[in-house]
Amino acid sequence: MTPRWWAAATLVALLAALALVTALRVPWGSSPAPRADQVAALRELPADAVARGRAFHAALRPGMYGGMVIGLLAALVLGLTPFGAALVRLAGRPFGGHWLAEALLGGLLVVFAGELVGLPFAAWRQSVVRRYGLSTQSWGGWAVDLLKAYAIGAVLGAIVLVGFYTVTHFAPRWWWAFGAAGAAGLTVLLTFVFPVLIEPVFNKFTPLAPGRLRTNLIAMADRDGVPVSDVLVADASRRTRAVNAYVSGLGPTRRIVVYDTLLREAPPAEVESVVAHELGHARDGDVVTGTLIGALGGAAGVCALYLVGSWTGLLRRAGVESLAEPRAVALLLAIGAVAGLAGGPLQNAVSRRIEARADRHALALTRDPDTFATMQARLSQVNLGDPDPNPVEYALFASHPSTVQRMAAARAWSRSAR
């Protein structure tokens, strides 16, 4: 068979494996959250808090949609016209147009151009969260965080660009196979290194002081069969008033991380309820599930890109002869932007199912639905959430069940327990 046939067969196999993993590891059964209970939960929430949360999201909405539209248009302009290829050529000109210079410098220049277009919308969002009091960060601190994110993105981008175009240069007919393996491997690697190398760049972590809460959290993790190495406090208050907690790492690096804002805003029982939800993710292997889905999806994406590369009309629009040449990086990013936008709702639907399962796990572990519901109400109020969002926006963008759905699920669990 030709490389194209092998790529097509591999793509079919990867998609089948992706469908199998999703079917087996994602809970697709309906979660009990009757609408009547959701309406009752909404009535329990303070009307002024609900109004403030909805006003906050209304203020964010123009920047969010504007950023999405402008970002997509920028990606399409760079990728579907010769302009992107011209930028890559310009970056490589001081080095004689060497393919490695075009791959690294040209690729980073195209990525930076896209980030630059989105910068005003990021600043818009920051101005809104500052105006509503959710952000505690100065503009200088925000800029530093932005530069840190750019630096990390540049390092990761450089590794991907150099690796990818080295493979395409030396294996022009079979680069899809090496690229698919590399995409899957990089996804797995980032799962391990993110908690150790990336998280400390943005937050400082200190052990939770010895006391009853620390003892209860570790005991709860042991009782749940999810042993943790430590309980850490993240200094989230240096940039936000939002509250949260999570379980980070795998195996010996697994630890419970609690925002310092959560410790200030919530009583210990509610902190335990939040951590119980996060333990559910560890207990059910949701990090492994996400890594498998990401690795298979990334590998399948590379195979699909190779097959799309035979579309001469697309290549002609971009002013390139092949996807394997560095000057096609803008076209690759444009295809990725469209695919990401199209696949986002499906990814969010999967995420909501997984989060609902973690909620059920927290209820079963703590056996305290009242505290769970109270904590969900607190999360919505402190984080300025919309407790009952528009159904269309919810389907498109929500990665978690809504507040009223989670409170309704607690009511349903309480009835079933009785």
C-alpha positions in Angstrom: 0.0 0.0 0.0 1.0 3.6 -0.6 1.7 5.9 2.4 -1.7 7.5 1.8 -3.5 4.2 2.2 -1.5 3.4 5.3 -2.3 6.9 6.7 -6.0 6.4 6.0 -6.0 2.9 7.6 -4.2 4.2 10.6 -6.6 7.1 11.0 -9.6 4.7 10.9 -7.9 2.5 13.6 -7.1 5.5 15.8 -10.7 6.8 15.5 -12.0 3.4 16.4 -9.7 3.3 19.4 -10.8 6.8 20.4 -14.5 5.8 20.2 -13.8 2.7 22.2 -12.0 4.5 25.0 -14.7 7.2 25.1 -17.4 4.6 25.2 -15.8 2.6 28.0 -14.3 5.3 30.2 -16.8 8.2 29.9 -20.1 7.8 31.9 -22.8 8.3 29.3 -25.8 7.5 31.5 -28.1 10.4 32.4 -27.4 12.1 35.7 -30.4 12.6 38.0 -31.0 16.3 38.1 -34.7 16.9 37.6 -35.6 20.3 36.2 -38.0 20.9 39.0 -35.2 20.5 41.5 -33.1 22.8 39.4 -35.8 25.5 39.5 -36.1 25.0 43.3 -32.3 25.3 43.7 -32.3 28.6 41.6 -35.0 30.0 44.0 -32.7 29.2 47.0 -29.9 31.3 45.6 -29.7 35.0 46.6 -31.4 37.0 43.8 -28.7 39.7 43.9 -25.9 37.1 43.6 -27.6 35.5 40.6 -28.1 38.9 38.9 -24.5 39.8 39.5 -23.2 36.6 38.1 -25.3 37.0 35.0 -24.2 40.6 34.6 -20.6 39.5 34.9 -21.0 37.0 32.1 -22.9 39.5 30.0 -20.0 41.9 30.3 -17.5 39.1 29.3 -19.6 37.9 26.3 -18.6 40.6 23.7 -14.9 40.1 24.3 -15.3 36.3 24.3 -17.2 36.1 21.0 -15.2 38.9 19.5 -11.9 37.1 20.4 -13.2 33.9 18.9 -14.3 35.5 15.6 -11.1 37.6 15.2 -8.9 34.8 16.2 -10.5 32.5 13.7 -10.4 35.1 11.0 -6.7 35.8 11.7 -5.9 32.1 11.5 -7.8 31.8 8.2 -6.2 34.9 6.7 -2.7 33.6 7.6 -3.4 30.0 6.6 -5.5 30.4 3.5 -3.6 33.2 1.8 0.1 33.5 0.9 0.5 36.0 3.8 1.4 33.3 6.3 3.9 31.7 4.0 5.4 35.1 3.4 5.9 35.6 7.1 7.8 32.3 7.4 9.9 33.2 4.4 10.7 36.6 6.0 11.8 35.0 9.2 14.1 32.6 7.5 15.7 35.1 5.1 18.5 36.2 7.4 19.6 32.6 7.5 19.5 32.0 3.8 16.0 30.5 3.8 17.3 27.4 5.6 14.4 25.1 6.4 15.2 24.8 10.1 15.2 28.6 10.5 11.9 28.9 8.7 10.5 26.1 10.8 11.6 27.6 14.1 11.6 31.3 13.6 8.9 31.4 11.0 6.6 29.1 13.0 7.0 31.2 16.1 6.4 34.4 14.2 3.1 33.0 12.8 2.0 31.9 16.3 3.0 35.2 17.8 1.0 37.1 15.1 -2.1 35.1 16.1 -1.5 35.8 19.8 -1.0 39.5 19.1 -4.4 39.6 17.5 -6.0 38.1 20.6 -4.2 40.3 23.1 -6.8 43.2 23.1 -9.5 40.6 24.0 -7.5 39.1 26.8 -7.0 42.7 28.1 -10.8 43.2 27.8 -11.4 40.1 29.9 -8.9 41.3 32.5 -10.6 44.7 32.7 -14.0 43.0 33.3 -12.8 40.7 36.1 -11.0 43.6 37.7 -14.1 45.7 37.5 -16.2 43.0 39.1 -13.7 42.4 41.8 -12.9 38.8 40.9 -9.2 39.7 40.1 -6.8 40.9 42.8 -4.0 41.3 40.3 -2.5 44.5 39.1 -2.0 45.2 35.4 1.7 44.7 35.9 1.2 41.3 37.5 -1.2 40.3 34.7 1.4 41.3 32.1 4.1 39.2 33.9 1.8 36.2 33.9 1.1 36.8 30.2 4.8 36.9 29.4 5.4 33.7 31.4 2.6 32.0 29.4 4.2 33.3 26.2 7.6 32.0 27.2 6.3 28.6 28.1 4.3 28.5 24.8 7.4 29.5 22.9 9.5 26.7 24.4 6.9 24.1 23.8 6.2 25.5 20.3 9.9 25.4 19.4 10.1 21.8 20.5 7.1 20.8 18.4 8.1 22.9 15.4 11.6 21.7 15.2 10.6 18.1 15.9 7.8 18.1 13.4 9.7 19.7 10.5 12.8 17.7 11.1 10.7 14.6 10.6 8.9 16.1 7.5 12.3 17.1 6.0 14.0 13.7 6.4 10.8 11.5 5.9 8.7 13.4 3.4 6.4 10.5 2.6 6.1 8.9 6.1 6.2 11.9 8.3 2.6 11.3 9.4 3.6 8.1 11.2 6.4 9.7 13.1 4.3 12.8 13.8 1.4 10.8 15.1 3.7 8.9 17.5 5.3 12.2 18.6 1.9 13.9 19.2 0.8 11.0 21.4 4.1 10.8 23.2 4.1 14.6 23.9 0.6 14.4 25.3 1.6 11.7 27.8 4.8 13.6 28.7 3.0 16.8 29.4 0.6 15.0 31.8 3.6 14.1 34.0 5.7 17.3 33.7 2.9 19.8 34.0 2.4 19.6 37.8 6.1 19.6 38.4 7.4 22.1 35.9 4.6 24.3 34.8 2.3 24.9 37.8 5.2 26.3 40.0 5.8 29.0 37.4 2.5 30.6 38.3 1.9 29.7 41.9 3.8 29.0 45.1 2.8 25.9 47.0 3.2 25.4 50.7 2.1 22.5 52.8 -1.2 22.9 54.6 -0.5 23.5 58.3 -1.0 20.4 60.6 -4.5 20.3 62.0 -7.8 18.7 61.8 -8.5 19.7 58.2 -5.2 18.3 56.9 -5.8 15.1 58.9 -9.3 14.7 57.6 -8.3 15.3 54.0 -5.5 12.7 54.1 -7.8 10.3 55.9 -10.5 10.8 53.3 -8.1 10.1 50.5 -6.8 6.9 52.2 -10.4 5.8 52.8 -11.1 6.4 49.1 -8.2 4.4 48.0 -6.4 7.4 46.6 -3.3 7.9 48.7 -1.7 11.4 48.3 1.8 12.5 49.1 0.9 15.9 50.6 -1.8 18.6 51.0 -0.6 21.9 49.5 -2.0 25.4 49.5 -1.7 27.5 46.3 -1.3 31.2 46.7 -4.2 31.9 44.3 -5.2 35.1 46.2 -2.4 36.9 44.6 -4.4 37.0 41.4 -8.0 36.1 42.1 -10.8 35.8 44.6 -12.1 32.6 43.0 -12.1 29.4 45.0 -11.1 26.0 43.9 -9.1 22.8 44.7 -7.7 19.9 42.7 -5.8 16.7 42.9 -2.6 17.0 40.9 0.0 14.5 39.7 0.1 10.7 39.3 1.4 8.0 41.5 4.1 9.3 43.9 3.6 12.9 42.8 -0.1 13.0 43.5 -1.1 15.7 45.9 -4.2 17.6 47.0 -3.9 21.3 46.1 -6.3 23.8 47.8 -6.6 27.5 46.9 -5.9 29.7 49.9 -9.1 31.6 48.9 -11.1 28.4 49.5 -9.7 28.1 53.0 -10.7 31.7 53.7 -14.2 31.5 52.2 -15.4 28.1 53.1 -15.8 26.1 56.4 -13.8 22.8 56.6 -16.8 20.6 55.7 -17.2 22.4 52.4 -13.5 22.2 51.7 -13.8 18.4 52.2 -16.7 18.3 49.8 -14.7 20.0 47.1 -11.7 17.8 47.7 -14.0 14.7 47.6 -15.0 15.7 44.1 -11.4 16.0 43.0 -10.6 12.6 44.6 -13.3 11.2 42.4 -11.3 12.2 39.3 -8.3 10.4 40.7 -10.3 7.3 41.8 -11.9 6.9 38.4 -8.7 7.6 36.5 -10.0 10.7 34.7 -6.5 12.0 34.2 -5.6 8.7 32.4 -8.8 9.0 30.4 -8.0 12.5 29.4 -4.5 11.6 28.4 -5.6 8.6 26.4 -8.2 10.7 24.5 -5.7 13.5 24.0 -3.0 11.1 22.7 -5.3 9.2 20.4 -6.9 12.4 19.2 -3.5 14.1 18.6 -2.3 11.1 16.6 -5.5 10.9 14.6 -5.2 14.6 13.9 -1.7 14.3 12.4 -2.9 11.5 10.1 -5.9 13.6 9.0 -3.5 16.5 8.3 -1.4 14.3 6.0 -4.5 13.2 4.1 -5.8 16.8 3.8 -2.4 17.7 2.4 -3.3 16.2 -0.9 -6.0 18.9 -1.5 -4.2 21.0 -4.1 -6.7 23.8 -4.0 -6.0 24.3 -0.3 -2.3 24.3 -0.9 -2.6 26.7 -3.8 -4.5 29.2 -1.6 -1.8 29.1 1.0 0.9 29.5 -1.5 2.7 26.3 -0.6 3.4 23.0 -2.4 3.1 20.7 0.5 2.1 20.6 4.2 5.5 19.1 4.9 7.3 22.4 4.2 7.8 25.0 7.0 6.0 27.7 5.0 2.8 25.7 5.4 2.8 26.2 9.2 0.1 28.9 9.0 -2.1 26.5 7.0 -1.6 23.8 9.6 -2.6 26.2 12.4 -5.7 27.4 10.4 -6.8 23.8 10.0 -6.2 23.2 13.7 -8.2 26.3 14.6 -11.2 25.1 12.6 -11.0 21.6 14.0 -10.7 22.9 17.6 -13.7 25.1 17.2 -15.8 22.2 15.7 -14.7 19.7 18.3 -15.0 22.0 21.3 -18.7 21.2 22.1 -18.0 17.4 22.0 -15.1 17.8 24.3 -17.2 19.8 26.7 -20.0 17.3 26.6 -17.5 14.6 27.6 -16.1 16.8 30.3 -19.5 17.5 31.8 -20.2 13.8 32.0 -17.0 13.2 33.8 -17.5 16.1 36.2 -21.0 14.8 37.0 -19.6 11.4 37.9 -17.0 13.1 40.2 -20.0 14.9 41.9 -21.7 11.6 42.5 -18.5 10.3 43.9 -18.2 13.2 46.3 -21.7 12.7 47.5 -21.1 9.0 48.1 -17.8 9.6 49.9 -19.0 12.4 52.2 -22.6 11.3 52.5 -23.4 15.0 53.1 -25.6 16.3 50.2 -26.6 19.5 52.2 -22.9 20.6 52.5 -22.3 19.6 48.8 -25.2 21.8 47.7 -24.1 24.7 50.0 -20.6 24.5 48.6 -21.9 24.6 45.0 -23.9 27.7 45.8 -20.8 29.3 47.4 -18.7 28.4 44.4 -21.2 30.1 42.1 -21.5 33.2 44.2 -17.7 33.7 44.9 -16.6 32.8 41.3 -19.4 35.0 39.8 -20.9 32.0 37.9 -24.2 32.0 36.1 -26.1 29.2 38.0 -28.5 28.5 35.2 -26.9 29.5 31.9 -28.4 29.8 28.5 -28.9 26.3 27.0 -27.1 27.0 23.8 -24.1 28.6 25.4 -24.1 25.8 28.0 -24.0 23.1 25.3 -21.2 24.9 23.4 -18.9 26.1 26.2 -19.7 24.6 29.6 -17.1 22.0 30.8 -19.0 21.4 34.1 -22.6 20.9 35.0 -24.4 24.1 35.9 -24.8 25.1 39.6 -28.5 24.3 39.7 -27.9 20.9 38.0 -25.3 20.0 40.7 -27.6 21.2 43.5 -30.4 19.2 42.0 -28.2 16.1 41.7 -27.5 16.5 45.5 -31.3 16.6 46.2 -31.8 13.5 44.0 -29.0 11.7 45.7 -30.4 12.6 49.1 -33.8 11.1 48.2 -32.3 7.9 46.8 -30.1 7.6 50.0 -33.2 7.8 52.2 
